[in-house]
Amino acid sequence: MDRLQAAIARARTAREALLAGQAEMTDPPAASSEAPPVDEPNTTPETTPKDPWDALEHFTPDAAALTRHRIVTRESGAKSAPFDVLRTRALQQMSAQGWSRLAVTSPGPGCGKSTVTMNLAFSLARQPDIRTIVIDLDLRRPMLATLLGCDAGHEVTSVIRGKAEAGTQMLRVADNLAFATTATPVHDPAELLQGRRMDRMLTRIEEIYAPDVILFDLPPVMISDDAIAFLPNADCALMIAAAEQSTLGQVDTCEKELAAQTSVLGVVLNKCSHPGEAQRYGYGYGYDSYGS
């Protein structure tokens, strides 16, 4: 009897132990005192898009060399005043019409159109809220790189041909002024200046750099068809005539050619040596029929 009771007691103890083990396997785990991890908000600062102008190669022209080339508008003063007047009148008329592309040309060679283009560009650069890009399209006789004193070997023609991006062939000489120059004359300028590739290049430049003004230094009108080939791409044109050099017939013919292709913004009478209105500014530049 004692042995039987002991066996029953052992069996009960074993059964209770088995039931206790099964209960531990089925009960949910105890709640943790630590809170579950919460996804942290993304605190990484947003990347500000870089200004494409900052990526342009910077070049500081030699001030003395600019002065020797009669580039006098980097600072305001008596010598820069005629160009500042030109700048203001051009901006007023272009703004009123919603224009941004200004071509500069002349009836013939030696009128000083590249010098006027450079002075107008640096005068525009003194307006901090205006961004200007200058493109040398006098592809038979490019001069802007020489006037800048730059020997980087940039070729805007490679951009027109689609072989390079515009930014690789441009120089930024101020925070808001850049030049696209060329060093090597080409044998097919008219074909380059009037093709669809030119339109694509200008559209691309405007999309990336958003200039307020694009200045084009074009060839003289009466020595080839180069300027006429390009002019439909411009919003307006400025004619540079040389005093005692450009004849009235040449000026008249040039103006008719320009008017047939684009809007004529005005005529600048350059190289004035006689006393006149320009003498107030102490420099040999005058204006004739501006905005006519």
C-alpha positions as a Markdown table, in Angstrom:
| # | Residue | x | y | z |
|---|---|---|---|---|
| 1 | Met | 0.0 | 0.0 | 0.0 |
| 2 | Asp | 2.8 | 2.4 | 0.9 |
| 3 | Arg | 4.5 | 1.5 | -2.3 |
| 4 | Leu | 1.4 | 2.2 | -4.3 |
| 5 | Gln | 0.8 | 5.7 | -2.7 |
| 6 | Ala | 4.5 | 6.6 | -3.4 |
| 7 | Ala | 4.1 | 5.6 | -7.0 |
| 8 | Ile | 0.9 | 7.7 | -7.3 |
| 9 | Ala | 2.7 | 10.7 | -5.7 |
| 10 | Arg | 5.6 | 10.4 | -8.1 |
| 11 | Ala | 3.3 | 10.2 | -11.1 |
| 12 | Arg | 1.3 | 13.3 | -9.9 |
| 13 | Thr | 4.6 | 15.3 | -9.4 |
| 14 | Ala | 5.8 | 14.3 | -12.9 |
| 15 | Arg | 2.4 | 15.3 | -14.5 |
| 16 | Glu | 2.4 | 18.7 | -12.7 |
| 17 | Ala | 6.0 | 19.3 | -13.9 |
| 18 | Leu | 4.9 | 18.4 | -17.5 |
| 19 | Leu | 1.9 | 20.8 | -17.4 |
| 20 | Ala | 4.0 | 23.6 | -16.0 |
| 21 | Gly | 6.5 | 23.2 | -18.9 |
| 22 | Gln | 3.8 | 23.4 | -21.5 |
| 23 | Ala | 2.3 | 26.5 | -19.9 |
| 24 | Glu | 5.7 | 28.3 | -20.3 |
| 25 | Met | 5.9 | 27.4 | -24.0 |
| 26 | Thr | 2.4 | 28.8 | -24.7 |
| 27 | Asp | 2.3 | 32.0 | -22.6 |
| 28 | Pro | 3.1 | 35.3 | -24.4 |
| 29 | Pro | 6.5 | 36.9 | -23.6 |
| 30 | Ala | 6.6 | 39.5 | -20.9 |
| 31 | Ala | 6.3 | 43.0 | -22.1 |
| 32 | Ser | 9.7 | 44.8 | -22.4 |
| 33 | Ser | 10.4 | 47.9 | -20.4 |
| 34 | Glu | 12.1 | 49.4 | -23.4 |
| 35 | Ala | 10.0 | 51.2 | -26.1 |
| 36 | Pro | 10.3 | 49.8 | -29.6 |
| 37 | Pro | 12.6 | 51.7 | -31.9 |
| 38 | Val | 11.0 | 54.7 | -33.7 |
| 39 | Asp | 12.1 | 55.7 | -37.1 |
| 40 | Glu | 14.0 | 58.9 | -36.8 |
| 41 | Pro | 13.1 | 61.6 | -39.3 |
| 42 | Asn | 15.6 | 62.3 | -42.0 |
| 43 | Thr | 17.6 | 65.2 | -40.7 |
| 44 | Thr | 20.1 | 65.3 | -43.6 |
| 45 | Pro | 19.9 | 68.9 | -45.0 |
| 46 | Glu | 18.7 | 69.1 | -48.5 |
| 47 | Thr | 21.4 | 69.7 | -51.1 |
| 48 | Thr | 21.1 | 73.1 | -52.6 |
| 49 | Pro | 21.4 | 73.0 | -56.4 |
| 50 | Lys | 24.7 | 74.4 | -57.4 |
| 51 | Asp | 24.7 | 77.5 | -59.5 |
| 52 | Pro | 26.1 | 76.6 | -62.9 |
| 53 | Trp | 27.9 | 79.9 | -63.1 |
| 54 | Asp | 30.1 | 78.8 | -60.1 |
| 55 | Ala | 31.4 | 75.9 | -62.2 |
| 56 | Leu | 32.7 | 78.1 | -65.0 |
| 57 | Glu | 36.4 | 78.6 | -65.2 |
| 58 | His | 37.3 | 81.9 | -63.7 |
| 59 | Phe | 39.7 | 84.4 | -65.4 |
| 60 | Thr | 40.9 | 87.8 | -64.2 |
| 61 | Pro | 41.9 | 90.0 | -67.1 |
| 62 | Asp | 44.9 | 92.3 | -66.7 |
| 63 | Ala | 43.6 | 95.8 | -66.0 |
| 64 | Ala | 46.5 | 97.5 | -67.8 |
| 65 | Ala | 46.0 | 95.3 | -70.8 |
| 66 | Leu | 42.3 | 96.1 | -71.0 |
| 67 | Thr | 43.1 | 99.8 | -70.8 |
| 68 | Arg | 45.6 | 99.5 | -73.7 |
| 69 | His | 42.8 | 97.9 | -75.7 |
| 70 | Arg | 40.5 | 100.8 | -74.8 |
| 71 | Ile | 38.3 | 98.7 | -72.5 |
| 72 | Val | 37.4 | 101.4 | -70.0 |
| 73 | Thr | 34.1 | 100.3 | -68.3 |
| 74 | Arg | 35.2 | 98.0 | -65.5 |
| 75 | Glu | 34.7 | 101.0 | -63.2 |
| 76 | Ser | 32.3 | 103.9 | -63.5 |
| 77 | Gly | 33.7 | 107.3 | -64.4 |
| 78 | Ala | 34.0 | 109.8 | -67.2 |
| 79 | Lys | 35.4 | 107.4 | -69.7 |
| 80 | Ser | 32.8 | 104.8 | -69.1 |
| 81 | Ala | 29.9 | 107.2 | -69.2 |
| 82 | Pro | 29.1 | 107.0 | -72.9 |
| 83 | Phe | 28.9 | 103.2 | -72.7 |
| 84 | Asp | 26.8 | 103.4 | -69.6 |
| 85 | Val | 24.3 | 105.5 | -71.5 |
| 86 | Leu | 24.4 | 102.9 | -74.3 |
| 87 | Arg | 23.8 | 100.2 | -71.7 |
| 88 | Thr | 20.9 | 101.9 | -70.1 |
| 89 | Arg | 19.1 | 102.7 | -73.4 |
| 90 | Ala | 19.7 | 99.2 | -74.7 |
| 91 | Leu | 18.4 | 97.6 | -71.5 |
| 92 | Gln | 15.3 | 99.8 | -71.5 |
| 93 | Gln | 14.4 | 99.0 | -75.1 |
| 94 | Met | 15.2 | 95.3 | -74.7 |
| 95 | Ser | 13.2 | 95.0 | -71.5 |
| 96 | Ala | 10.2 | 96.7 | -73.0 |
| 97 | Gln | 10.2 | 94.1 | -75.8 |
| 98 | Gly | 11.2 | 91.1 | -73.8 |
| 99 | Trp | 14.4 | 90.7 | -75.7 |
| 100 | Ser | 17.7 | 89.2 | -74.4 |
| 101 | Arg | 19.8 | 88.5 | -77.5 |
| 102 | Leu | 21.7 | 91.5 | -78.8 |
| 103 | Ala | 24.0 | 91.3 | -81.9 |
| 104 | Val | 26.7 | 93.9 | -82.5 |
| 105 | Thr | 28.0 | 94.4 | -86.0 |
| 106 | Ser | 29.2 | 97.1 | -88.4 |
| 107 | Pro | 29.1 | 97.9 | -92.1 |
| 108 | Gly | 32.8 | 97.1 | -92.7 |
| 109 | Pro | 36.0 | 96.2 | -90.8 |
| 110 | Gly | 37.8 | 98.6 | -88.5 |
| 111 | Cys | 34.8 | 100.2 | -87.0 |
| 112 | Gly | 35.6 | 99.1 | -83.5 |
| 113 | Lys | 32.6 | 96.8 | -82.9 |
| 114 | Ser | 34.5 | 94.3 | -80.8 |
| 115 | Thr | 35.8 | 97.2 | -78.6 |
| 116 | Val | 32.2 | 98.5 | -78.2 |
| 117 | Thr | 31.0 | 95.0 | -77.4 |
| 118 | Met | 33.6 | 94.6 | -74.7 |
| 119 | Asn | 32.9 | 97.9 | -73.1 |
| 120 | Leu | 29.1 | 97.3 | -73.2 |
| 121 | Ala | 29.7 | 93.9 | -71.5 |
| 122 | Phe | 31.8 | 95.3 | -68.6 |
| 123 | Ser | 29.3 | 98.1 | -68.2 |
| 124 | Leu | 26.5 | 95.6 | -67.9 |
| 125 | Ala | 28.6 | 93.6 | -65.4 |
| 126 | Arg | 28.4 | 96.6 | -63.0 |
| 127 | Gln | 24.7 | 96.0 | -62.8 |
| 128 | Pro | 24.8 | 93.2 | -60.1 |
| 129 | Asp | 21.3 | 91.8 | -60.9 |
| 130 | Ile | 22.0 | 91.3 | -64.6 |
| 131 | Arg | 23.9 | 88.3 | -65.9 |
| 132 | Thr | 25.6 | 88.7 | -69.3 |
| 133 | Ile | 27.2 | 86.2 | -71.6 |
| 134 | Val | 29.3 | 87.4 | -74.6 |
| 135 | Ile | 29.8 | 85.1 | -77.5 |
| 136 | Asp | 32.5 | 85.8 | -80.2 |
| 137 | Leu | 30.9 | 84.9 | -83.5 |
| 138 | Asp | 33.3 | 86.8 | -85.8 |
| 139 | Leu | 34.6 | 83.4 | -86.8 |
| 140 | Arg | 36.8 | 84.7 | -89.6 |
| 141 | Arg | 38.6 | 87.1 | -87.3 |
| 142 | Pro | 37.9 | 86.4 | -83.7 |
| 143 | Met | 39.1 | 89.2 | -81.4 |
| 144 | Leu | 37.5 | 88.9 | -77.9 |
| 145 | Ala | 40.1 | 86.4 | -76.5 |
| 146 | Thr | 42.9 | 88.8 | -77.6 |
| 147 | Leu | 41.1 | 91.8 | -76.1 |
| 148 | Leu | 40.7 | 89.9 | -72.8 |
| 149 | Gly | 44.3 | 88.8 | -72.8 |
| 150 | Cys | 43.2 | 85.2 | -72.6 |
| 151 | Asp | 45.2 | 82.4 | -74.2 |
| 152 | Ala | 43.2 | 79.4 | -72.8 |
| 153 | Gly | 42.5 | 78.1 | -76.3 |
| 154 | His | 38.7 | 77.9 | -75.9 |
| 155 | Glu | 36.8 | 77.3 | -79.1 |
| 156 | Val | 33.1 | 78.2 | -79.2 |
| 157 | Thr | 33.0 | 76.5 | -82.6 |
| 158 | Ser | 33.4 | 73.1 | -80.9 |
| 159 | Val | 30.2 | 73.9 | -78.9 |
| 160 | Ile | 28.3 | 74.8 | -82.1 |
| 161 | Arg | 29.4 | 71.6 | -83.7 |
| 162 | Gly | 28.2 | 69.6 | -80.7 |
| 163 | Lys | 31.7 | 68.4 | -79.7 |
| 164 | Ala | 31.8 | 70.2 | -76.3 |
| 165 | Glu | 29.5 | 71.5 | -73.7 |
| 166 | Ala | 29.2 | 75.3 | -73.5 |
| 167 | Gly | 30.5 | 75.5 | -70.0 |
| 168 | Thr | 33.9 | 74.0 | -71.0 |
| 169 | Gln | 34.5 | 76.8 | -73.5 |
| 170 | Met | 33.5 | 79.7 | -71.3 |
| 171 | Leu | 35.3 | 82.0 | -69.0 |
| 172 | Arg | 33.7 | 83.9 | -66.1 |
| 173 | Val | 35.5 | 87.2 | -65.6 |
| 174 | Ala | 33.0 | 88.5 | -63.0 |
| 175 | Asp | 30.2 | 87.1 | -60.9 |
| 176 | Asn | 27.7 | 88.0 | -63.6 |
| 177 | Leu | 29.8 | 88.2 | -66.8 |
| 178 | Ala | 31.1 | 85.3 | -68.9 |
| 179 | Phe | 32.7 | 85.1 | -72.3 |
| 180 | Ala | 32.6 | 82.3 | -74.9 |
| 181 | Thr | 35.5 | 82.9 | -77.2 |
| 182 | Thr | 37.4 | 81.3 | -80.0 |
| 183 | Ala | 41.0 | 81.4 | -81.0 |
| 184 | Thr | 41.1 | 79.7 | -84.4 |
| 185 | Pro | 39.4 | 81.1 | -87.5 |
| 186 | Val | 37.2 | 78.6 | -89.3 |
| 187 | His | 36.6 | 78.1 | -93.0 |
| 188 | Asp | 32.8 | 77.6 | -92.9 |
| 189 | Pro | 31.5 | 80.3 | -90.6 |
| 190 | Ala | 28.2 | 81.0 | -92.5 |
| 191 | Glu | 27.3 | 77.3 | -92.3 |
| 192 | Leu | 27.9 | 77.2 | -88.6 |
| 193 | Leu | 26.1 | 80.4 | -87.9 |
| 194 | Gln | 22.8 | 79.6 | -89.6 |
| 195 | Gly | 22.4 | 75.9 | -88.9 |
| 196 | Arg | 20.2 | 74.1 | -86.4 |
| 197 | Arg | 23.2 | 73.4 | -84.2 |
| 198 | Met | 23.5 | 77.1 | -83.5 |
| 199 | Asp | 19.9 | 77.3 | -82.3 |
| 200 | Arg | 20.4 | 74.2 | -80.1 |
| 201 | Met | 23.6 | 75.8 | -78.5 |
| 202 | Leu | 21.8 | 79.0 | -77.7 |
| 203 | Thr | 18.8 | 77.3 | -76.3 |
| 204 | Arg | 21.1 | 75.1 | -74.1 |
| 205 | Ile | 23.0 | 78.1 | -72.8 |
| 206 | Glu | 19.8 | 79.9 | -71.9 |
| 207 | Glu | 18.4 | 76.8 | -70.2 |
| 208 | Ile | 21.5 | 76.2 | -68.0 |
| 209 | Tyr | 22.8 | 79.7 | -67.3 |
| 210 | Ala | 19.7 | 81.9 | -67.7 |
| 211 | Pro | 21.5 | 85.0 | -68.8 |
| 212 | Asp | 19.6 | 88.3 | -68.9 |
| 213 | Val | 21.6 | 89.5 | -71.9 |
| 214 | Ile | 23.5 | 87.6 | -74.5 |
| 215 | Leu | 25.9 | 89.8 | -76.6 |
| 216 | Phe | 27.1 | 88.5 | -80.0 |
| 217 | Asp | 30.1 | 90.0 | -81.6 |
| 218 | Leu | 29.3 | 89.4 | -85.3 |
| 219 | Pro | 31.4 | 89.9 | -88.4 |
| 220 | Pro | 30.9 | 93.1 | -90.5 |
| 221 | Val | 27.8 | 92.9 | -92.7 |
| 222 | Met | 29.3 | 94.0 | -96.0 |
| 223 | Ile | 32.3 | 91.7 | -96.2 |
| 224 | Ser | 30.4 | 88.3 | -96.2 |
| 225 | Asp | 27.1 | 86.7 | -95.5 |
| 226 | Asp | 28.2 | 85.5 | -92.1 |
| 227 | Ala | 26.3 | 88.1 | -90.1 |
| 228 | Ile | 23.2 | 87.8 | -92.2 |
| 229 | Ala | 23.2 | 84.1 | -91.7 |
| 230 | Phe | 23.2 | 84.5 | -87.9 |
| 231 | Leu | 20.9 | 87.5 | -87.4 |
| 232 | Pro | 17.6 | 85.6 | -87.4 |
| 233 | Asn | 18.8 | 84.1 | -84.1 |
| 234 | Ala | 19.1 | 87.6 | -82.5 |
| 235 | Asp | 16.3 | 89.6 | -81.0 |
| 236 | Cys | 17.9 | 92.9 | -82.1 |
| 237 | Ala | 21.0 | 94.4 | -83.6 |
| 238 | Leu | 23.3 | 97.3 | -82.9 |
| 239 | Met | 25.3 | 98.8 | -85.7 |
| 240 | Ile | 28.7 | 100.4 | -85.0 |
| 241 | Ala | 29.7 | 103.0 | -87.6 |
| 242 | Ala | 33.1 | 104.7 | -87.7 |
| 243 | Ala | 33.3 | 108.5 | -88.0 |
| 244 | Glu | 35.1 | 109.6 | -91.2 |
| 245 | Gln | 35.3 | 106.0 | -92.3 |
| 246 | Ser | 31.9 | 104.5 | -92.7 |
| 247 | Thr | 30.0 | 106.3 | -95.6 |
| 248 | Leu | 26.4 | 107.2 | -95.4 |
| 249 | Gly | 25.8 | 104.7 | -98.2 |
| 250 | Gln | 27.4 | 101.9 | -96.2 |
| 251 | Val | 25.4 | 102.8 | -93.1 |
| 252 | Asp | 22.2 | 102.9 | -95.1 |
| 253 | Thr | 22.9 | 99.6 | -96.8 |
| 254 | Cys | 23.9 | 97.9 | -93.6 |
| 255 | Glu | 20.8 | 99.2 | -91.8 |
| 256 | Lys | 18.5 | 97.8 | -94.5 |
| 257 | Glu | 20.3 | 94.4 | -94.3 |
| 258 | Leu | 19.9 | 94.3 | -90.5 |
| 259 | Ala | 16.2 | 95.4 | -90.7 |
| 260 | Ala | 15.5 | 92.6 | -93.1 |
| 261 | Gln | 16.7 | 90.0 | -90.6 |
| 262 | Thr | 15.9 | 91.4 | -87.1 |
| 263 | Ser | 15.0 | 94.6 | -85.2 |
| 264 | Val | 17.6 | 97.4 | -85.4 |
| 265 | Leu | 18.1 | 98.7 | -81.9 |
| 266 | Gly | 20.2 | 101.7 | -83.1 |
| 267 | Val | 23.4 | 103.1 | -84.5 |
| 268 | Val | 26.6 | 104.0 | -82.5 |
| 269 | Leu | 28.9 | 106.5 | -84.1 |
| 270 | Asn | 32.4 | 105.4 | -83.1 |
| 271 | Lys | 35.8 | 107.0 | -83.3 |
| 272 | Cys | 34.6 | 110.6 | -83.1 |
| 273 | Ser | 37.6 | 112.9 | -83.1 |
| 274 | His | 35.8 | 116.3 | -83.4 |
| 275 | Pro | 34.4 | 118.2 | -80.5 |
| 276 | Gly | 30.8 | 117.2 | -79.7 |
| 277 | Glu | 28.5 | 115.8 | -77.2 |
| 278 | Ala | 30.9 | 112.9 | -76.4 |
| 279 | Gln | 33.5 | 115.4 | -75.2 |
| 280 | Arg | 31.5 | 115.9 | -72.0 |
| 281 | Tyr | 32.5 | 112.3 | -71.1 |
| 282 | Gly | 36.2 | 112.7 | -72.1 |
| 283 | Tyr | 36.1 | 109.9 | -74.6 |
| 284 | Gly | 35.8 | 109.6 | -78.3 |
| 285 | Tyr | 32.4 | 107.9 | -78.6 |
| 286 | Gly | 29.2 | 109.4 | -79.7 |
| 287 | Tyr | 25.7 | 108.3 | -80.7 |
| 288 | Asp | 23.6 | 108.8 | -83.7 |
| 289 | Ser | 19.9 | 108.0 | -84.2 |
| 290 | Tyr | 20.0 | 105.6 | -81.2 |
| 291 | Gly | 16.8 | 103.7 | -81.2 |
| 292 | Ser | 15.6 | 105.0 | -84.5 |
